[in-house]
Amino acid sequence: MKLFGSADCLIGTKRKKGRREGMRNRKEAVVRSVLLDNYQSYYRLAFSYVHQEADAMDIVQEGAYKAMAKAGSLREESYAATWVYRIMINTAKDYLKKYERERGALKENMAVSSDSSVDVELREAVDQLSLQEKTLIILRFYEDKTLMEIAEILQENLSTVKSRLYRTLEKLRRELCQTG
């Protein structure tokens, strides 16, 4: 009798493992779909951080790899888009921290893509912000995210996002008034 009990237990374990594999595969499919549907958005996000095409593509590729590798840890499939967006932001931030010195040298040699001095001044002012402040500006004005979407992506209270955005905009205004 014990032998059959053990076999039943093993069959139950295999069934549970099969169910887990199915859930993981389904989550991977959802994450893959989100990545493909939003690739351009992720690229624009990364580009707004680094201002270099190759670096932006590296960030998106690294973020996609991380998202696929960790797809099994996604808790709610309905939040997959927000979850992947958060991974992309963190990957861009990590990239900036890791390559800050190299990026500074590249930035000095970088050709300006716009003739407008206002655009250049604005980009330079945004680049001077902390990563947290820069993320708010990028999400709100470069990616056209609503305040509620930003709160979800950053996993912060809506009121916190509003007040930080307001303070960041004031900081940008002061900076632009001093330089202009």
N, C-alpha and C positions, 0 to 999 in steps of 0.2 A: 504493500500500500504506500509506503513512504516513497518508493521509486516513482510511482505515478504522480504523487503529490509534487515531487521535485520537477518532474517533466511538465506538469501543468504550470508550475511556477515559471519554468524556463520559457514555455510558450507565451505566457502572459508578458514576460519581460521582452520577448522578441516583438510581440504585438505593440508594446509601449514604445520600444525603440523605433519600430516602423512608423508609428504615429508621429514621434518626434522628428524623424527624418522627413516625413511628409510636410510637417509644419515648417521645418527649416527650408525645404525646397520651395514651399509656397512663399515664405518670407523673402527668399533669395529672388524669386520671380518678381515679387512686388518691388523690391529694391532695384532690380535690374530695369524694370519698367520705368520707375521714377527717374533713374539716372538717364535713361535714353530720352524720356520726354522733356527733361529739364536741362539737358546738356548745355545749351546756349546760355541759359541763365547762370549756371555754375561757372561757365567760362567768363562771362561778364563780371561776375562777383570776384573771381580770382584776379582778373585783369585790373579791376578797380583797386585791388590791394597792391599789385606789383608793377603795373604799367609796362609789362613785357609779355609778348605773346607766348614765347617759349616757356617762361616761368609759369604763366597762367595755365598753360596746357599741362605742365608738370604737376601743378597743384590739383587740377581736376582729375588727372590720372591717379595721383596718390589718394585723393579723397574717394574716388570710385573704388579703388582697391580696398581701402579701409572699410567702406560701406559694405562691400560684398563679403569681405572676410568676417565682418561682425553682424551680418544679416540675421543670424540666429538669435542675437541678443535683442533684436527689435521686439518691444513689448506689444505694441498695438500697431497693426498694419495700417490703420487709418492715419497714423502719424508718420508714416514712412517718409513723406516729402519733407516735413519739418526736421525729422531725424537726419536725413541725408544733408539737408541744407546746413544744419548745425555742424556736421562732420566737415563739410567744405569750408565753413568759416574757421573752424579750429585748425584745419590743415593749412589754410592761408596764414593764420596767425603763427603757427609753428614754423612755417616756411620763413616768414619775416624775421622771427627771432633767430632762426638758425643762420640765415644768410644776411643779417643786418649789415655787417661790415662790407661784404661784397656788393650788396644792393646799394649802399651809400656811394661806392665808387662808380657803379654803373649809372646811378642817378645823375651824377655830375657829367657823365659823358653822353647821357641819353639825349637824342634829338627830340625837340619839342614837336608834338604832333599837331598843335593848333597855333595859328598865327595870333590869336587874340591874347593880349597880355592879361586880360581879366581871367580867362580860363587857366592860364599858367599860374597866376597868383592864387586862384581858388584851389587848384590842384596842390600847389605847394602848401597852402594853409591846411588843407585836409590831411596831407601827408605828415604834418607836424603834430596832429592830434594823437592822443594815446590810442592804442588798439581798440579799446572799448568804445571810445568816442568815434573813431573812424568807422567802426562796424555799424554804429547807429546811422551815421550819415550815408554810408554806402547802401545799407538796406532800405532806408527811407527814400533817398533821392536818386540813387543810381539804379536800384532794383525796383523802385515804386512799390515797396511793401507797405501795407497798412500798419498802423501802430499795433493793432491786435496781432497781426502776423509776426511782427518783430518781437513782441512779448512772448509769443509761442516759441519762436526760433531761439531766442536768448534764454528762455525758461525763466522769465522775470515777470513781476507784476506790471500790469499796464500803466499804473501810475508812476512806477519807477522809470519805465521807458520814456514816458512823456516828460518827466522832470529832467532826466539826463539829456534827452534830445534838446529841450529848451536851453539848458545850460551850455550844451555843446554849440548850438546855433549862436548863442550870445558870445561865446568864446571866438567863434569864427568871425562874427561881425566886428568884434574888437580888433582882431588880428588883421582883417582886411582894411579896416579904417586906418590902422597905424601904418600899413605898408602902402596904402593908396592915397 
